[in-house]
Amino acid sequence: MGVISFVRFSGTDSYLTNDALETAVNCALALEKPLLVKGEPGTGKTQVAFYLAWYFGIEDSLFQLDVRSNTTAEDLLYHFDSVAYFHAAHDPARVGQCIDRAEFIRKGPLWQAMETPGAAVVLIDEIDKAPRDFPNDLLGVLDQGHFFVRELGERGTRIERRKGAPPPLVVITSNSERRL
């Protein structure tokens, strides 16, 4: 994560951990790869991301996706409100006006993290609740380091990390309810 050094969990009263977690976090930081934290519900997996954001002083650069059974990889990137767009296109008050599709796009956690000038943490909470294809789709996007917003322009607009900014640290939690 650029200027960010390795994590030392020891000495903190607010978060208890072990050497294995510390090693896993530091490996994810050094390799610039996602960190998968697995365990039973209520064991503090989600708190790892919040602790890391606090540790590095980037609490305002923590972006979270709470996974549900209908979550897609696109939810991590952005959401295009096609119903609102359709409504606006048929609104008598807007007849003859050019309707900007960007007005109907809500940026997702990864897009927000990629726009952050410095370090950021993206929390993907409880990935095991997602549909079967979600983990593979997610890894594809994370590996490429960019994505396209197809609703913007003929070929879509390419969204990528700011130049010189470190890649976001992606923390993925799993309750081990099913195999990934």
N, C-alpha and C positions, 0 to 999 in steps of 0.2 A: 504494500500500500504506500509506495513512495517513501516519504520521510518518516513513516510510522515504524517504530521499532517493535521488537518482539514483546509479547504479553507476559507479564509476571503476575499471576493470580495471588501468589502468596502475600500474606500480610493484610488482606482485605477482610473486614468484618462483615461486609454486606453480601459477599458471595463466596461460598465454599466450593472448592473443586479438588481435582487431583492432578497428578503429573501427566496422565494420559490425555486429559482434556487440554491442558496447557500445550502439550506437544502437538496435538491435532490442530489447534488454533494457529500455532506458529508455523506449522507446515502449510496450512491454507494461505496464510499471509505470504510466506516465502514463494510458494508456487503460483500465487494469484488464482487459486481454484476455490470452488465452493466448499463450505464446511458442512457436513452432514452430522447432526447431533441426534442420536437415537436413544430412546429410553422410555420408561413407564410414564404415564401422565402424572403431572405434578412434581416432577423431579428437577425442574428448573431449566429445561432445554431452551425455552423461549428467552429466559433471562440472560443466556449467553450473549445474544445479540445486543440486548439493552446494556449489559455490562461492558461489552466491547465499545459501543458508542460512547458510553460514559468515560471509559478508560482513555480513549483517544480524544475526548473533548469534542465529539461531533454528534451530540444528542439530536441536534436539529437536522442531521443528515442521515437519520435512520428511517427507512421506508419499509412498510410492512404489507404483506399480502397474507390474509387469513384464508387458507384453502378450504373449499367446500366441495361437495360431491359434483358440482357442475362447473368448477373452475377450469379454465383453459390457460395455456401458456400466454395467450393474448391478453388475459387479465393482468398479467405481470407487466405487460408492455403498455397497453392503452385500451380504452373502451370508446367505440364510436356509437353514439346514440342515434341509431338509424330511425327510430320512431319519431324523435324530436326533429330530425332532419326532414323526414317525410311530411310531418305536420307543418314545418316552416315553409316547405316548398309549395304547400297547398293553402297557405294562409292568404286570404284576400288582401290583407294589409301589406303583404310583401310582393304582390304581383309586379313583375317587371324588374325586381331587384335581383342582383346576383347574390346567391346564398353561399357563404364561405363554409365549406365542410369543416374547417379547423375549429369553428365555433362549437361544434358538436363532439369534439374529441376531449376526453379526460385522460390525462397522462397517468400511466401506471407506475408502480414503485420502481421498476428498473429504469424506465425513461427518466423519472425524476432523479434517480441516483446518477445516471449518465450525464445529466445536465449540471450536477453539482461540481463546482470548480475544484474542490478538494476531495478528501476521502469521504466515503459513504458506506453505510451498511444496509444491505437489503435482507430482510427477514422473510422467509417463505415458511410460514408456520403450519405444521401438520400436513406435510405433503402426502402422507399415506391416505388422506381423505379424497384426494384428487382422482379423476378418471385415469385409466390405465396408461394412456398415451402422454399424459402431462409430464412425467419426469423426462422422457426422451425429448419431447418438444422443448422443454426448458433447457436441457443440456445443450441442445443444438444452438439456441439463441446465446447462451452464455459462452459457448466455445467460439462462435463467430465474432462476438463483441459488437455487433450491430444488428439492426433490424429495419424493416421498411414499414411505413405507414401507408398502406395501399389507398386509403381514402384521400390522400393528398397528392394530387397530380396523376398523370397518366400511368407512370411506372411506380408511383409511390415516392415518398421522401425517405431517404436513408437517415436513420438516427444512430449516432455513435457517440462514444465517450469523447468529452472535450479533450483537445490536444494537450498533452502534458499532465492530464489528471490521472491519478491511479485508478485502476479498475475497482469497482465496488467490491467489498467483502460480502459475499453471499452466504448467509447462514440458513440452512434448511433443517427444519426439525421434523422428526417422525416419532410417532408413538409405537411404532413397530406393529401396527394393526394388520398390515399385510406386507408382503415382500415388494421391494421396489425394483 
